[in-house]
Amino acid sequence: MAPTPLRQRPRPAHPRVIVTRALPAAVEERMRDLFDIVLRSPDRAMSRAELETALQECDVLVPTITDAIDADLLAAAGDRLGLIANFGNGVDHIDLKAARTRGIPVTNTPGVLTEDTADMAMAMILTVPRRLVEGERLARSGEWDGWSPCGMLGHRISGKTLGIIGMGRIGRAVAERARGFGLTIRYHNRRPLPPQIEEALGATYVADVDDLLRESDIVSLHCPLTPATERLIDARRLALIGPSGFLINIARGEIVDQEALVAALEQGAIAGAGLDVFDTEPAIDPRLIARDDVLLLPHMASATREAREAQGAKVIANIKAWADGHRPPDQVLEGWA
């Protein structure tokens, strides 16, 4: 049977909503008041079989980045599913083309993670060149034998060039912070920002990624994961960053060729890295764990109570708008990337 076109899908006033992960208590409480809600307890990622069942039994699915929703799962969903209200901004884990083909809108939670994520990026930009990870380990080890003129020498941030790949909300927020630390800002984007925004940020557009890498002392990734950005930073481009350069990634692990990154670090082709995301997460390559020149974080760049509650509010607003027969305010549009 062909799926019901979007305009004809029933929109229950009290939709059955299945949430795939545990959410902040305030968000779950509000959802209980508004929807026929199925919450997740204990908090663990759903298996593929559990996702398939959930998609068949709900009007609205609220997934997260840990849920890979592909075309086969959507094909098996049946006609009841009317909305995928993603808890998160990135939607690379959802087959958007398949959802559109079936007339199922997908929403996300843009804007509310910007400041917290940019704060974390700036913290990593400061931490990695100044060797804070190595210093903290030394202080805890009991092996520190006191101050010396050449002890724990890192690199000054002021006067260096920061190359930002992806100048959306988060990239711009990072540029604002970095400028305050005396960094020169270069950026690459699919298209240049308006001149007035460039001027306000003190940012200069670089059309070619390779040129940006050559010009930058620190490279920070803020682009979405798409076919065009997967493995964007490979062995050749890591070499362009150079032995005194640093790489920061709080975007998606798959944007960096992890094997090439390990090799570059082992060979001294780059000076260090700060990573909040990994292409094998939650597993982290033990070769990265063993290195003092790498800051490793457990995908926590946006992890504040304020951000998670704001995400929940957006999810709720999207579901309510859909159930009321309106276009959800954060519907992901054609061509999102």
PyMOL commands that set and color helices and strands:
alter all, ss='L'
color gray80, all
select helices_A, chain A and resi 6-8+25-34+48-57+71-75+96-101+114-127+132-141+169-180+195-201+209-215+235-241+253-255+258-266+286-289+305-323
alter helices_A, ss='H'
color red, helices_A
select strands_A, chain A and resi 16-19+36-38+60-62+83-85+106-107+161-165+184-188+203-205+218-221+246-249+272-275+294-296
alter strands_A, ss='S'
color yellow, strands_A
deselect
rebuild
show_as cartoon
